[in-house]
Structure formats: C-alpha cells, structure tokens
C-alpha cells in the first residue's frame, strides 16, 4: 500500500470525493435498506411498494413486521443444524 500524506489537502480532497461518489452513495443506501429489512424494519418498505403498485387499495392492507429475509439468511448461514461430533 502506498504511503499517503493525509496532511496534504489535495490527497484528502481526492479521498473524500471518492467516498462521496454517486455509486458509493447508491451502494451505501442500498446496503442500509437491506440492513433495515434484515433487522425487522420491513413495514415502510412494503408500504412504499404497495402504495406504488396499488394506489387505490393500499389503505386496506395490513402489513406484518415479520422479516422473512432474516429467517432465510439465518437458516442458510448455519452450516450444521446440530453440533458436529468430534
């Protein structure tokens, strides 16, 4: 890794511009939304989709806070259902 002089304003400015680039912002927003859904905060995202796809009947839907994505990720992340015998 190259030595960077973090006291040089030009280098720091370049690093900040890279961090604030649009693709980096978009990635961070997408990751934050995914984390929110995984954490159980599903309702605002589901409500937004329902309002855009069913604008006339969106008020009649009941939205549950069950996070199926968390259940699926947790189930797939386990290598063993039971502790292996050693």
C-alpha positions in Angstrom: 0.0 0.0 0.0 1.3 3.4 -0.9 2.2 6.0 1.8 -0.4 8.7 1.7 0.3 12.1 3.2 -3.1 12.8 5.0 -1.9 16.3 5.8 -1.9 17.1 2.1 -5.3 18.8 1.3 -5.3 17.6 -2.4 -5.0 13.9 -1.3 -7.6 14.3 1.4 -9.9 16.1 -1.0 -9.5 13.3 -3.6 -10.3 10.6 -0.9 -13.4 12.5 0.2 -14.6 12.9 -3.4 -14.1 9.1 -4.0 -16.2 8.4 -0.8 -19.0 10.8 -1.9 -19.1 9.5 -5.4 -22.7 8.7 -6.6 -22.1 5.0 -7.0 -20.7 4.8 -3.5 -23.7 6.7 -2.1 -26.1 4.4 -4.0 -24.3 1.3 -2.7 -24.5 2.6 0.9 -28.2 3.5 0.6 -28.9 0.0 -0.8 -26.9 -1.7 1.9 -28.7 0.4 4.6 -32.1 -0.5 3.2 -31.1 -4.2 3.1 -29.9 -4.0 6.7 -33.2 -2.3 7.8 -35.2 -5.1 6.2 -33.0 -7.7 7.8 -33.3 -6.0 11.2 -37.1 -6.3 11.0 -38.0 -2.8 9.8 -39.9 -4.1 6.9 -43.1 -2.1 7.1 -42.0 1.2 5.5 -40.5 -0.6 2.5 -43.6 -2.9 2.0 -45.9 0.1 2.4 -44.0 2.1 -0.3 -44.2 -0.8 -2.7 -47.9 -1.3 -2.1 -48.6 2.4 -2.4 -46.9 2.5 -5.8 -48.4 -0.7 -7.2 -51.9 -0.5 -5.6 -52.6 3.2 -5.0 -56.4 2.9 -4.8 -56.5 -0.1 -2.4 -53.3 0.4 -0.4 -55.2 1.6 2.7 -56.9 -1.8 3.1 -53.8 -3.9 3.5 -52.4 -4.9 6.9 -48.6 -5.1 6.9 -46.9 -7.6 9.2 -43.5 -6.9 10.7 -42.3 -10.5 10.1 -38.9 -10.5 8.3 -38.7 -13.5 6.1 -35.4 -12.3 4.8 -33.9 -12.6 8.3 -35.3 -16.1 8.6 -33.9 -17.2 5.3 -30.5 -15.6 5.9 -30.2 -17.1 9.4 -31.3 -20.5 8.2 -28.8 -20.5 5.2 -26.0 -19.2 7.4 -26.0 -22.2 9.7 -23.6 -24.9 8.5 -24.9 -27.5 10.8 -28.4 -27.9 12.4 -26.7 -29.8 15.2 -23.2 -29.6 16.7 -20.9 -32.0 14.8 -19.4 -34.9 16.7 -15.7 -34.6 17.1 
